[in-house]
Amino acid sequence: MLTNTAATLYNRYTEDGAEKYARTVLRDVSWQAGRQYTFSQDGVNGGSVADVFIPFSVDAGGKPFLPYKQFTPEGWTLQKKDYLVKGVCPYEHGLAHPISELLSGYDDVVTITGVETCDFGFSDLDHWEVSCK
């Protein structure tokens, strides 16, 4: 698979009743971005969309991939409503840094809307196709 960038993943989880985000840098993904338009009686609405192709063999800094029902912050997963940022993003979530800082302060931030596992054919091509908006 041809790759063109890194991506930074922010997995949402709850700890002691508080919403938190675990950061994982995924090296060598394929990020394909564009715009999607919808037409309605109220006019034209548009927004950025991205398809991100993540090889099963992606370098996640030693963190293992975990199915989303087994997710812990020591690993990483792919689930709806988590965030991806194109490139290596330095933002670290915490009490002094709410997630709104990520959304307003960085370019190319998208929300995961769907994940498809593509594990057929040659094992060198196994990957996840992540749809985002």
KOLTI-950882 format. One record per residue (C-alpha): residue number from 1; y, z, x. Coordinates in pm, 1 decimal. Each point is the difference from the previous one (the first is absolute). Layout:
N
i;yy;zz;xx
NUM;Y;Z;X
...
//
This chain:
133
i;yy;zz;xx
1;0.0;0.0;0.0
2;345.1;-87.1;126.3
3;238.2;293.8;-4.1
4;377.0;3.8;33.3
5;125.8;361.0;-4.1
6;-76.0;367.8;-23.9
7;47.6;194.7;-323.9
8;68.5;366.4;-65.1
9;-190.6;153.1;-289.9
10;113.5;308.1;-190.8
11;-286.0;157.2;-199.1
12;107.2;239.0;-276.6
13;-192.7;324.3;-46.1
14;55.4;346.8;-145.8
15;-24.9;320.4;201.5
16;75.9;343.7;-146.2
17;158.6;-171.2;-301.1
18;242.4;-202.5;214.0
19;2.8;-378.5;32.0
20;-38.5;-110.4;361.5
21;-48.7;-327.5;187.5
22;-227.1;-62.3;298.2
23;123.7;-269.4;241.5
24;-236.1;-245.8;169.3
25;96.8;-298.7;213.6
26;-236.1;-294.8;-50.4
27;20.2;-237.8;296.1
28;-63.8;-372.2;-47.9
29;15.0;-79.9;-370.9
30;98.4;-324.3;-169.8
31;316.2;49.1;-210.0
32;87.9;-283.4;-238.7
33;319.0;66.2;-196.6
34;189.6;-187.4;-265.0
35;187.9;41.1;-326.8
36;-131.9;-1.7;-353.6
37;211.8;-87.5;-301.2
38;-54.2;73.8;-367.5
39;190.9;-162.1;-281.5
40;84.7;177.6;-322.9
41;257.7;-8.4;-277.5
42;209.6;237.6;210.4
43;12.7;-238.1;293.9
44;-175.3;-43.4;331.1
45;-141.3;299.7;184.6
46;-121.3;-19.0;355.9
47;-138.5;218.3;269.9
48;-173.2;-5.3;332.0
49;-375.6;-22.3;6.7
50;-242.0;8.9;290.7
51;-366.6;-62.2;63.3
52;-124.1;197.2;298.9
53;-336.7;-86.1;152.6
54;-150.1;290.9;193.8
55;-312.3;-66.5;210.2
56;-278.6;258.5;-22.3
57;34.6;23.5;379.8
58;372.9;90.5;-11.3
59;126.1;243.9;262.7
60;116.7;306.4;-196.4
61;58.0;221.6;302.1
62;-346.9;151.5;-18.5
63;31.8;105.4;-364.7
64;-303.8;-100.3;-211.5
65;23.6;-194.6;-325.6
66;-106.7;216.5;-294.5
67;-71.0;-104.3;-360.2
68;295.3;118.0;-207.9
69;-200.2;268.6;-184.0
70;-94.3;150.6;339.1
71;345.0;-32.4;157.1
72;134.9;273.5;226.0
73;309.9;-27.7;223.7
74;-228.5;-21.0;305.6
75;-98.7;-352.4;-112.6
76;162.0;-281.1;-193.1
77;-73.3;-185.9;-321.4
78;133.5;-275.4;-222.7
79;101.4;97.9;-351.4
80;248.9;-105.1;-264.0
81;350.1;147.5;21.4
82;-17.9;68.9;374.9
83;259.1;-165.3;225.7
84;-24.1;-259.6;277.5
85;281.9;-86.7;239.2
86;-2.1;-312.3;213.4
87;-7.7;94.4;367.3
88;-13.9;341.5;164.4
89;221.3;227.7;-208.3
90;115.5;328.6;160.5
91;58.2;183.0;-331.7
92;-192.6;328.2;-34.3
93;-16.4;162.3;-344.5
94;84.7;369.0;-27.0
95;212.1;256.6;-182.3
96;315.7;-120.4;174.6
97;-97.6;-365.9;-45.6
98;-91.7;-90.9;-360.9
99;-180.8;-325.3;-73.4
100;325.2;-138.0;-143.7
101;124.2;-28.5;362.1
102;-281.8;-242.5;72.7
103;69.4;-205.8;-310.3
104;374.9;-23.1;54.3
105;23.7;4.5;378.2
106;-251.3;-259.5;116.8
107;-56.5;-370.6;-56.1
108;-329.4;-156.2;-108.2
109;-129.8;304.3;-191.1
110;-248.8;-98.3;-271.4
111;-218.2;187.9;-247.3
112;-372.9;-70.4;-14.3
113;-94.8;-142.5;-340.5
114;-359.0;-105.3;68.2
115;-272.0;-9.9;263.1
116;-286.6;-247.6;30.1
117;-287.1;47.6;245.1
118;-102.9;-331.6;155.3
119;-329.9;70.5;176.5
120;-191.5;-322.6;-38.0
121;-75.6;-274.6;250.2
122;54.6;59.1;371.7
123;45.6;367.4;88.0
124;286.5;-93.3;234.1
125;197.3;-101.4;-311.2
126;-64.0;314.7;-208.5
127;330.5;138.4;-125.7
128;194.6;162.0;-280.0
129;250.6;-210.3;-192.1
130;280.7;230.5;-108.7
131;239.2;-118.7;-271.4
132;345.2;157.7;4.9
133;335.7;-14.0;-171.3
//
